[in-house]
Structures are given as structure tokens and as C-alpha cells.
Amino acid sequence: MKKINLLLIASLVLVTGLFSSCEKTDSTNEVVIEGNALIANYGSYGGAKGEFSLFNETEGIITNNYFKTINNIDFQSCIQSIGKHNGKLYSMSNNADGIDIINLSTFKVEESIDDNIVKPRYFAAKGNKAYISCWGNVADWSKMLNSYIAIIDLTTNQVTKVDQAGGFEGIAIVGDKLYAASYTKPEVAVLNLSTEKFETPIKLNSQARHFAVAGDKLWVSHVSSYSIHADPENIGIACINTNTNKVEKKVNIPEIGGNGYLATNNDSSKIYVMGNEAYPSKNSSIISVNGTSGVIENKSFITGESFYGMGFNKTTDKLYVLISPSTSSNGKVQVYDTKGTKLKETETGIAPQHVIFY
């Protein structure tokens, strides 16, 4: 059922400076939209819950615990990912499962949805509908029989489901199709948005993870995972022509990390691929790929440890790298220019893993 989140009981606004030397003390509860990055800190599944960090790239100032700063109450769940649509922020949360809808201009929770939402992962929206990839209840991680796409009518916030086994991770909308990465299958599922039925899937060499949209081209990562192993020659990224739903190009990237995170620059001439060595190594990298030819240009475009997420700010032409050394201590955000030069670095909350830009 739908429920009004208990966070709405917060009636006081507390705006305070936080503990990092580069954080900002402010006296307003209005969200400054332009030029900001909003970072979702997952938190710890068995410990501290998630929170948000609002980063002003121009000033190099971050406000951690931003939700609590505005609402004077802790956020109540771990944050898997976030998305924005029509002036609202959608937070996909687990522990407890649900989707929190937050007004971006006030950062107040308008509603929380838990009806038909179990292990939500990623968000996409078009018009008055939102689409959420959901794992559902998992008994067998190699099959993930109870996965589905949740469809939210944004007028009523009612939820319907389109079931398909195999698990879903990243999703992307191009035209009238939703593309969903099948977590346990070497394929991309294709959902027709008009009929809300799955069409013929697009086959890959290994398990799909995430997307980057470049016009009518769709880049998808496919990886080797802990539970489903793939040989190094079968992992990397693939380019799908969304007019034909055919794979046009495959790029073998043995260094790609198991999460398969991707980002593109403004004109999609560059694709950034996150690489992570297998546990227990913490070595990480950002790999630069030519977005037209698919040629790997630099396997060590950015190097470091414990990379946990990334995103590209297409307003300011900057690449963000999120770093999480553990699930019990704060992480960091690093900001780079398109030459790979680090411009800024500052502390975030625990386990930063997703970022969106205003």
C-alpha cells in the first residue's frame, strides 16, 4: 500500500554547519539547483542508514547529512540509487524496501511507496510513468526468479508489476522501449512501453549491468560476477543500435569491474568505464574509450583505490569518482576534468555510490 513517510512529521528546519573543514554553514533551506551534484551515500546495511551530500562544484563546498540538515531527522533507509524527474527526487531504498519521493525545491519527503517494491535498484521515467528495476525476494542468486519492473503511475503513485526472472540492474529508456540489464543472464531485456510487455531480448557474452545513452546508440556493460563467472575475453561493453535492437560493436575490457559502471561525456565521444580488481584488492581505475570507434584510449585514465561509483556532470564537463574505503567510515568524492586532472576532493557520507546533477 501507499503510505505517508514518517519523515513528514518533521516540522523544524535545522540548518547547521557540519564537521568537514570544506563544508558549508548556510541559513536557508532552499535547494540551489544549478551547478550542484547530489550524492547518494548508501550507508551500512547493518549499521548507519543512508544520507545525501549536496556538493557545490563551483565553490568546492559540500553539505553532508543534507537530508537531516533540512528536515531535522535522520533518513530512514539505505540508498541504492537516486533519480530525478519533473522537479522530484526518487530514492530507491532498501532496508527497508521502498521509494521515497522528495521535492527537489524544498528537499521534503512528499510520499513513500512500498506497495510492490522489493529490493529496488534503478530508476527511469518518461511522461507520467516511472520504471524501477526490482530484484524481488531472492532465494537463488544464480536465477533470481522473482524479479520485475515496477511501473509507477506518477499521477496516483499506484504501482503495477511486469514480472520476468533473471534479475534486473541498470535500466534506460530510448524512444518507446525500456532496456533492462538482466543480472543473471547474458542479455538485455526489452520492455515495450506501449504494451508493457517484454520483447525479444538482446544477447550478450556475459551478464549485463549498466547503460550509457548516446543518441540512438546504447552502450551496455557486461561483466563477470562473483556468483556467475565469465571468461575475461567475454566481458566489457557493447553498443546496441536501438533502431534495430542489434549489437553493433563489442569492446573487450578485461579490467572492467563487476558493477559495470559507465558514463559518457557531453557529446558521447568518450565513454568512461569503471575498473575494479577482484577482492581483496582495492585497486581501481577509470578506463577511457572512444565513443565512436570503441577503441580503448587509456586503461589508466584515472587510478586509485576503492572506487564505488561515478558520474559525468554534462553542465560543467567534469567527471565524478566516488570512493568508499569501507561501510563504517566516510567516503570521498573526487572531481576531474576531461584530461584526467583531479580538481577537487572532499569527504562524503558512508559508501557514496550514486550521483546526479542539477
ABEGO torsion letter per residue (X at the ends): XBBBBAAAABABBBBBBBABAABBBBABABBBABGBBBBBBAEBAABBBBBBBBBBAAAGBBBBGAAAAAAGBBBABBBABBBBBGGBBBBBBBOBBEBBBBBAAAGBBABBBABGBBGBABBBBBEABBBBBBAEBBABAAAGAABBBBBBBAAAGBBBBBBBBGEBBBBBBBEABBBBBBAABBBBBBBBAAAGBBBBBBBBABBBABBBBBEABBBBBBBBBAABBBBAAABEBBBBBAAAGBBABBBBBAABBAAGBBBBBAAGABBBBBBBBBOABABBBBBBBBAAAGBBABAAABBEBGBABBBBBAAAGBBBBBBBABAABBBBBBBBBAAGBBABBBBBBBGBABBBBX
